[in-house]
Amino acid sequence: MFRNPETALSSKTPKDLKKILKEKRKTRQKQQPKENQQDKVVLTTSITLPDP
């Protein structure tokens, strides 16, 4: 089997590619520390809150 990423990509269907991208996204989110994600949530909620 070829390990060339270009040939591997060309042999896959678009559905497979989308699935692979989703998996990559999932793993990337898992790798991020949880504190980071909580900070993001706090930031987004504080931005959407109206000024008192």
Secondary structure, DSSP 8 states (H G I E B T S, - for coil): ----HHHHHHHS-HHHHHHHHHHHHHHHHHHS-HHHHHHHHHHHHHHHS---
